[in-house]
């Protein structure tokens, strides 16, 4: 009889422990499910952002390549920074700048007008920085060195929509019969620039030192 007194309380205690265990399992399962759902949501959002950035880089621009430009012509370039018009006003040859000789044969000083025709402000120096000069289209070109010279009126500042600025860009150059100014090929290849412009001018068109 004494043994049977403990049987019922023991059964009740076991039942309560089992019930609590089931509740804890359910809560833990719900917590894991919530975390997995939130994590999946964050991963999906991040993937969408990355896909959007890739789309911006790869999507085509609204301007075609302009490969037959000459001194005095205006070319339009669309990049991830904005859309700009470039006009080469003239080219001079300089044997030295700030008392320093060129690392090559001489310098080319190019008078350039840049106009912001996009919807947002652009940095003029960054915009001009997309250009390079070369006498060999199959190779790489030379970047603007005007910002590093004290005597050259470099193109700098912020351009609001429809605002323009005229200044000088400076390139080192080899002795050659023909020269080109274009958007850096690497920007075209990466999709950072949507179209190419190409200015061609002869040595005979360059003003002497």
N, C-alpha and C positions, 0 to 999 in steps of 0.2 A: 504493500500500500504506500509506503513512503517513497518508493521508487517511482510510482506512477504520478506522484505530486509534481515531480520535476519534468516530466515528459511534456506536458502542455506548455509551460513557460518556455521551455527550450525551443519547441516548434515555433512559437510566436516570435521569439527573438531571431531565429534563423530567417523567418519570413521578412521581418523588418530589415535585416541586413541585406537580403537579396533585393528588396525594393529600393533601398538607398543606392545600392550598386547599379541598378538599372537606370536610376535617375541621373547618377553621375556620368554614366556611359552616354546617355542621351545628350546631356549638356556638353560633354566633351566633343561628341560627334557634330553637334550644331555649331560649336565654336570653330572646329576644324573646317567645316563646310563654309562658314562665313569668311574665314581667313583665306581659304582657297578662292572663293568668289571675288573677294576684294583684290587679291593678288592678280587674278586673271584680268580683272577690270583695269588695274594699273598697267599690266603688261600690254593689254590691248590698246590703251590710250597712248602709251609710249610708242608702240608700233605704228599707230596712225600718224603720230607726229613725225616720226622718221620717214614714213612713206610720203607725207606731205612735203617735207624738205627735199626728198629725192625727186619728187614730181616737179618742184619749182626749178631744180637744176636741169632736169632732162627735157622739160617742155620747150617747144619751139617758140621763138620770139615772133614779133609781127613785122620785122624788117629783114629784107634780103641782103645778101652780101653786095657790097659796092666796091668793085675791084678795079675800076678804071678812073680813079680820081686823080686830079692834077692840082698844082698850086692854084689857089683861088676857089677851089670847089669845096662844097660842104658835104660831109658824110655823117650818117646817123648810126649810133651804136646803142643796142639795148644790152644791159648787163643786170646781174642780180642787185647791183647798187642803184640802178636807175637807168634812164634813157637820156642820151646827150647828143648834141650836134657838135662836130669838130670842123673848123675851117682853117686850113693852112694858108696864111697870108703871104708868107715869103720865107726864104731860106738864105742865110749868110754863112760864109766860111770864116772861122776864127782860128788863128794859129796858136793862140794862148788865151787863157782865162784866169784872171786874178794872178797874173805872172807865172802861171803854170802851163807847161806844154801838155798836149793831149797824150794819153797813153797809146794812141794809135798815130795816124798821120796828122789829123787836125780835128777841130770841132765843127759840128753843124748846129747853128743857132736858128731855131725855127720859131717864127711868130705864129701864135696859135690863138684862135678864139674858141672858147667852150661855152655852150649854152645848155642849160638844164631844161629839157622839154618833158620831163616826167612830172609826176604828181607829188613827189616828196623832195625835201632838201637833199642835196648831195654834197660831198666833200670834193672840192675842185682838184686838190692834189691827188687824191685817190683816183679820181676819174681820169686825169691825165696819165696817171701811172699805169694805165692799161696799154699805153702805146709803146712801141719800140721802133728803132730805126735800123736798117740793114742795107747792105749792098748785095746780099746773097739770100734769096728767098728760101732756099733749102736749108739754111742754117738758122741759128738763133740770132736775135737782134740785141741792141743796146738800149738800156733804159734811160729815162730823163735824169740828168745830173744837175739841172738848174737849182733845185732846192739846197744844194751843197755849195753853191757859189755866192759870194757876197755881191758881185757886180751884176748878176743876171736877175732880171725881174721875173722871178718864178711865179707860177700860177698856183695860188693858194686861197683858202677861205671857203666859206659855205655858200652854195648857190641855191637860192629859193627857186621854185618853179618859174620858168620864163626869164630867169636872170642869166646874164652872160658875163664873161670876163675875158680880157685879152692880155696875154703875157708871152713869155718865152719858155721854150723847152730846149734842152741842150743835150746833144749826143756826141760821143766820140765816133770817129769815122775813119775808114780806110780810104786811100786814094782809089777812086773808081769813076766809071763813066755814068753810072746810073744808081739811084738810091730809092729806097722805099720806106714809107712809114705805115705801120699797120697795128692792129690789135695783137697783143702777144699770143702766139699760137697755143700756149698752154691753157689760156683762159678759154679759147674756142674749144679745145679738146675736152676740157672738164665740164663745159656747159655753163661756166660762170659768165661768159659773154655769148650772146645769142646769134650774133652775126659779125662778119668781118668787113673792115674797110681797108682799102689799099691805095695809098698815094704813091705815084711814081713821078720822079723828076730827074732831069739830066744834070750832069755836072755843069753844063753851060747855063743852066737856069739859076745857079747859085751865085749870089753876090760875093765878090772877092773881099779879102780882109782889108 
